[in-house]
């Protein structure tokens, strides 16, 4: 049986997929900076600022000038920042 955090992560990945126009079954493993900015509803420049200053510990992959975010890392980051009453 899956625990609560696994279910939460799957739900967040499903929401990310829907936001970007993918189905739950064809979610990419990585998304670009523009797609990530859509998911988080921030400007790409804000993501750049977060990366450069280390303000938020949002993992990213950088290859040359290309920046990618793993959907699994993004979902975990969102889940960790979730606040409110539990239970």
C-alpha positions as CSV (number, residue, x, y, z in Angstrom):
1,X,0.0,0.0,0.0
2,X,1.3,3.5,-0.9
3,X,1.8,5.9,1.9
4,X,0.3,9.4,2.0
5,X,3.4,11.2,0.7
6,X,3.6,9.0,-2.4
7,X,-0.1,9.7,-3.1
8,X,0.5,13.4,-2.7
9,X,3.5,13.4,-5.0
10,X,1.5,11.5,-7.7
11,X,-1.4,14.0,-7.3
12,X,1.1,16.9,-7.8
13,X,2.7,15.3,-10.8
14,X,-0.8,14.9,-12.3
15,X,-1.6,18.6,-11.7
16,X,1.8,19.5,-13.3
17,X,0.9,17.4,-16.3
18,X,-2.5,19.0,-16.6
19,X,-1.1,22.5,-16.3
20,X,1.3,21.8,-19.2
21,X,-1.2,20.0,-21.4
22,X,0.1,16.5,-20.9
23,X,-1.8,13.5,-19.8
24,X,-1.0,11.7,-16.6
25,X,0.6,8.9,-18.7
26,X,2.9,11.0,-20.9
27,X,4.4,13.4,-18.4
28,X,8.0,14.3,-19.4
29,X,10.7,13.5,-16.9
30,X,12.2,17.0,-17.4
31,X,10.7,20.4,-18.2
32,X,12.3,23.6,-19.3
33,X,12.4,26.9,-17.5
34,X,9.4,28.3,-19.3
35,X,7.3,25.3,-18.4
36,X,8.4,25.4,-14.8
37,X,7.5,29.1,-14.6
38,X,4.0,28.2,-15.8
39,X,3.6,25.5,-13.2
40,X,4.8,27.8,-10.4
41,X,3.1,30.9,-11.8
42,X,6.3,32.9,-11.6
43,X,8.4,34.6,-14.3
44,X,11.4,32.8,-15.8
45,X,13.5,35.7,-14.4
46,X,12.3,34.8,-10.9
47,X,13.5,31.2,-11.4
48,X,16.9,32.6,-12.5
49,X,17.0,34.7,-9.4
50,X,16.2,31.8,-7.2
51,X,19.0,29.7,-8.8
52,X,21.6,32.5,-8.6
53,X,20.9,33.5,-5.0
54,X,20.0,30.1,-3.6
55,X,16.8,31.6,-2.2
56,X,14.9,28.4,-2.6
57,X,16.3,24.9,-2.8
58,X,14.6,24.0,-6.0
59,X,16.8,21.4,-7.8
60,X,17.7,22.0,-11.4
61,X,19.9,20.5,-14.1
62,X,22.1,22.8,-16.1
63,X,23.8,21.8,-19.4
64,X,25.6,24.8,-20.9
65,X,22.9,27.5,-21.0
66,X,20.0,25.1,-20.9
67,X,18.2,24.7,-17.6
68,X,15.8,21.8,-16.9
69,X,13.8,20.8,-13.9
70,X,12.9,17.2,-13.1
71,X,9.2,16.9,-12.7
72,X,9.7,14.5,-9.7
73,X,12.0,17.1,-8.0
74,X,9.5,19.9,-8.7
75,X,6.6,17.8,-7.3
76,X,8.7,17.0,-4.1
77,X,9.6,20.7,-3.7
78,X,5.9,21.7,-4.0
79,X,4.8,19.0,-1.5
80,X,7.5,20.1,1.0
81,X,6.2,23.7,0.8
82,X,2.6,22.7,1.4
83,X,1.1,24.3,4.5
84,X,-2.1,24.1,6.3
85,X,-4.0,21.8,8.6
86,X,-3.3,18.1,8.2
87,X,-5.7,15.3,8.9
